[in-house]
Amino acid sequence: MTAGLLALLCLLPLLSGEAAAASGDRVQVVYNRNMPESRELALHYLAARRLPATDLITLATSDREEIAYAEFDRTIFSPIARRLNGLPAADGPIILVLMYGVPLKTGPLPVAGEKEKDAMTAASVDSELSLVFQETFERRRWLPNPWFAGRDRERDRERLRRQVVLVSRLDGPDPATVRRLIDDARRVEEKGLAGTVCIDARGMRGDSAYDRFDAGLRSLAAALRRQTSLPVVLDVSAELMPTCPEPALYCGWYGLGRYQGDFRWRQGAVAYHVASGEAVTLRRRDSKVWCKRLLEEGVAATVGPVAEPYLQSFPLPEIFFPLLLSGTTLVEAYYRSLPFLSWRQVLVGDPLYRPFAARPPIILPPVPSPADGPGPYPDRN
């Protein structure tokens, strides 16, 4: 394992005792009564995870994927804030599960004296809801995520983390796909996810942010080859990876808005493609964006942006995948690797999914240390 990646892994405090053990009123499942299938899927998820019906939150909101910001505030943010603020105090973060039918993204929020291209207020519904405990927060652009591993040394991190809700969605092109996401996660957990780690880098050399991201993908592949017995396929050509045998985990870039490749995804696969608009829709029939197509092709979880997010906002693969491989939940791996909130990324999949809990290929050190500073991610720009 490269020295940098090993050092990073040694500094990651595990959330497993918190997020993975969350149950009862620490998991809240949100459905939209204006979408008939939404409640049925919510009840199916409760049954699959053996959660009580009291964990349901009912919304009456738009059944479209995009919702005006004022309507979002009135019909989604405020009702959820009232419900969560009424929960009894308990250890560990609250996990919010947004079901099929809950809008995906907000429209822009007018800012006096600024055009939207400068204010950049449009965001994913999920990312805004992460800050539902905060009475007021800056709606322009993005905010730092206190759960991000690169912020572990910040003095106020524990207080800030208690104000963050971990949000995932069970969503997709149709109700049948969403039901499969729920069922696949439970089935795969029983035996563990098996297959190939597929990493599609571009072989870039240099010192730009793009070069460093590409180097991170290559370092991840090298580390997993040396420190685990997992089969790893690394493609460093400028073209997109055309195929990969028995893919279980995948990360690659950069094919904008058009899924490509001949992949036969393993049941329970987790995959995301880094490009600027891969979750602009999960339902539009003619769309070829990666998140929608990955779900249609059989993956159990994916990540993507609802609008231009900038490269530095994506979950860092060199944090996300090692955490997942260590047996942690999908949602904790996501939030520990995600630099920003109140922004444009979404996580699609069962937040409690632990694909490697049965036989984790990576064992992280049990005693964490503070991370070495907040990393190269600006709070705003």
N, C-alpha and C positions, 0 to 999 in steps of 0.2 A: 504494500500500500504506500502511496506517495506520502512523504512526510507531512505535506499540507493537509491532505485529506485525513490522515490518521490523527493529526492534532485537532482537526475540527470535530471528528467523531468523539474524541475523548472529552470534548468540551460540551457535548450536547446533553443537557439534563433531560431525563426521560419523563414523559407524561403518562406512562402506562398505568401507573397507580391511580391517575385521575381520569383521563378520558376513556381508557379502555374499560374501566370499572364503572363508568357512569350508568346509572339506571334510574328508574322512577322519574321524579320530577327534574332530574338533571338532563334528560332528553325530552325535547318538546317537538312534536310533529305537527306541521302546519299544512292545512289544506284549504282550498278555495271552493266554497259551496256553489259558486257560479260555474264551475266546471264539473259536470256530473261524475266523471271517473276519478276525480281528485280524492274524494272521501273514501271510495272503495280501495284505492291504492294505499291511502294512509292506514286504513284498518288492516290491510294485508301486511304492511310493515310492522305495525304494532304486534300482530300475531307472530310474525317471524322472529322478532326480537323479544317477545314475551314482555311487552311493555303495557301498562294499564291504559285504559281508555281515557283516564284523566289527563294523560299526556298530550291529548289532542288540542290544537288551537284552530278555531274555525275563523276564516276570513270571508268577507263578502267583497271581492275586489274584481278588477278587470280580468277577463280570461285571455287577453292578448299577451304576447311576449314582452312588449314594451308598454310602460305605463308612465303617464305624465308625472312629474316630480311631486306636484301638489297632491295628486290622487294617491301616489305612493305613500306620502307622509300621513294622509288621512286614513287610508283603508288598509295599510300594511304596517308601517313603522309604529304608529301610535297604538293600535290595538295590541301588537306584540309587546311593545314596551310596557303597557299596563299589565299584561299577563305575567311577564317575566319579573317585573318588580314586585308582584304579589306572591312569588314563590318563597318558601322558607329558606333561610340561609343554610348553606351546606358547603362542604369542601369540594373542590374541583370545578372545572368550567361547565357552563351550560352548553349543550349541543342542540342546535336548531336544525331540523330536517325539513326542507321545503319540498312539497310534493308537486308532481305534475299538475299544471294549472295555475301555480303561483307565478306571476310575471317574472321575467328573467332580468330585465334591465329598466332603468329609469330614463326618461327624457331629460333634457338639460334643465337646470334651475337658473332662471334669469339672475344675473349679477349686474347691479347698477354700474354703468360705465365700462363694461367689458363684453366683448364678443365671446360666444361659447368656445370658439377655437382657442381662445386665450384662457378663459376661466376653467374649461374642461370639467364641468359639473356632472355630466352624464356618467352613470356608474352602474355596476351590477347591483341588483336588489340584495344579493347575498352579502356583498362586501359592505354595503351601507348598514345592513342589519347586524353585522359584527359589532357595531358601535351603538347598539340600541340602548345600552345602559348610560350613555353619556347624554346629558340633557342638551348640550350644545356641542357641536364640533364643526370644524371648518369643512364646508362642502366643496370648496374649490380643489381641484386636482386630487392629490393623495395624502395619506397620513402614514406615519411609521407604524408597523405592526409590532407591539411589544412582545408577542410570542416568537417572533423571528429569532433564530439562533444567534444571529449576528448582533443582537442587542442584549445578550445575557449579562453584560457587565453594568448596564445602566442601573443606577441606584434605585429608581422608582419603579422598576419593572414589575414587582409583585403586585403593587397597587393597580398599576395600569392593566395588568393581565386579568385581574378580577373584573375589570370593566369590559372585557371582550367576550363576546359570544362566538363559539365555533360553529360555522354554518356550512352545510352541504345541501345539495339538492338531489332528489330522486326524480329525474326528469328525462325527457327524450322525445323522439319523434312520434311515439304513440304509447298508449297504456300498456300494451303487451311487452314492449321493450323495458318499461319501468318495472313491471312485475318480474321480468327476467333478471334485472339488476339486483333486486331484493333476494330472489331465490338463489342466484349464482353465488352471491357473497356467503350465504349460509352454508351452501353445499361445499364450497371450496375450503372454507375454514375447517371443516371436519378432517380433511386429509392434507391440506396445505397446497398452495399453488406451486406447480412445477412447470418448467419450460425454459425457454431461452431469454436472456436479457439482450435486447436489440437496441443498439445506440447508433443513430445516424448523424454523425458529425460531418464537417466539410473540409477538414484538413487545413484550416486557416492558421496562418502564422503571423504574429505581429503583436501590437500592444493596445489595439483598440478594444472597446467593450465587446464588440462582436468576436474578436480574436480570443479574448479571455473566456467568453462563454463557450466557444468551441473547444478551447483547451480544457475547460472543466468537464465537458463530455468525454474527451479522450482520457483524462485522468481517472474519471469514474470507471470507465471500462477497464483500464489497466489495474486499478485497485481491486475491482471485483474478481478479475482473473487470478490475481495473486493471493487474495485472502479468502476466497470461497471456491467451492467446487461447481458453481453455476456455469453453464455454457454461456459464453458472451460473444456476440457478433458485433463488431465495430466496422462501420463503413465510413471512410474518410474522403470519398469522392465528392465532387461538386454537385453531382446529381443526387436525387433522392434515392434512398435505399429501395431497391425494387421488390425485395422479399426477405424473409427471415424464417428459419425453421422453428416451428412450434413456439411462437412468440408469447411470452407471459408478461414481460415488462418491456416497455418501449419508450424512448424519448428521442426526438429528432427535430431537425429543422432544415430548410425553410421553404415550404411550399404553400404559398398564400391562397387560402380559400378553396383549395381543390385537393381532396383526399386522393392519394395515389398509392400504388403498391399492391402486391398480391400476398396478403397475409391470411393465415388460417389461425385466428386467435385462440389461445387456450381458454377454456372456461375460467372465468375469474380474472382475466388479464387486466392490467392497469397500464394505460398508455396515454401520453400526451405529446402533441406536436407544437413546437414553438413558432408561431406566426401571428400576424396582427389581428385577425378577426375570426378565429376558429370557433367561437361560441356566439356569433352575432344572432344565430337562430339555432334552436334544437328541433324545431317542428316544421319549418317550411319545406314542402315536399321536394322542390327542385334544387335545394341547396346541397352543395358538395363540401361544405366546411368540415374540418377534421373532427370536431367533437361529435357532430351529428352522425357523420359517416362511421366513425369508430364505434359508436353505440349501435348503429344498424348492423355493423359487421361482427358484433359479439363481445366487445370489451365490457368489463364490469364497472370501470371507473375511468374518468378522464378529467382534464383541466383545460381551460381556455378562456380567452378574453371576449367580452361582449362588444368591444370597440378597441380602437388603437390603444395599446397599454404601455408601449415602450418595453424594450428588452429587459431592463432592470427590474421590471415588476413581476416577471414569471417566477414561480417556485424554482429554487436552485436544485437541479437534478442531483448534484453531489451531496445534498442534504436529504432531499425527499426520498430517494430510493434506498440509501442505507438505513434510514429510519424505518421505512416500510419493511425492509428485509430483516430488521431486528425484531419484528413481531409487534410493532406498534400499530395503532389504528390508522386508517386512511386519513381521518380528519386531523389527527395530531401531526402526522408526517407533512401534511399540507401546510398547516399553520406554522410549524417550526421552520419551514423552508420558504415561506412567503414574506417578502420584504414590506409590502404595503397593504393598508386597508382603505376603506372609502374610495375604492378604485374599481377596476374592471374585470378582475379574474373571477371565475366560478369553478367550484369543485362539484363534479357530477358523480354520484355513487353513494353507497351506504357509508355514512361516516364512521360506523363502528366496525367496518370490515377490517379484519386482520388476516391477510392472505398467508402470512408466514408465521403465525402464532404457534402452529403445531410443531414446526421444525425450522426455527429461524437460522438462516445462513450466516448472519452476523450477530455477534454478542457484543453489545456496547458495554463500556466500563461502568460499574455500578456506582461509582462515586464521581459526580460531576465537579467541574471547576468553572469559574467564571470565564466567559468567552473573551477573546482578546480584542475588545473594542467593538463598535457598532458596524464595522465593515464599510465598504465603499458605496453605500447607498444613501443618497441625499434625502432629507426629510421632504423637501420641496425643491422645485426649480422653475 
